[in-house]
C-alpha cells in the first residue's frame, strides 16, 4: 500500500520574518516554499524534519493558526 501524500506545512500565515528569513507561519524558507510542489515525498519529509528543529530555535515564529482566526 502506498504511503499517503506528504501534506504542506502551510497554515496561511504567509509573512517572511526579516531577521530569520523564515515564514512566520510554517517556518519554511522562500526556497522551500517555492520548490515544495516539485519535491518528492522524501524531500518533503526532510523539510518537515528541518521545521521541527527550527520550531525549537525560533519559538516566536511558527504560529499554529492563521492571523485572521487568532485575532478573533
Beta strands, then each sheet from edge to edge (+ up, - down):
end
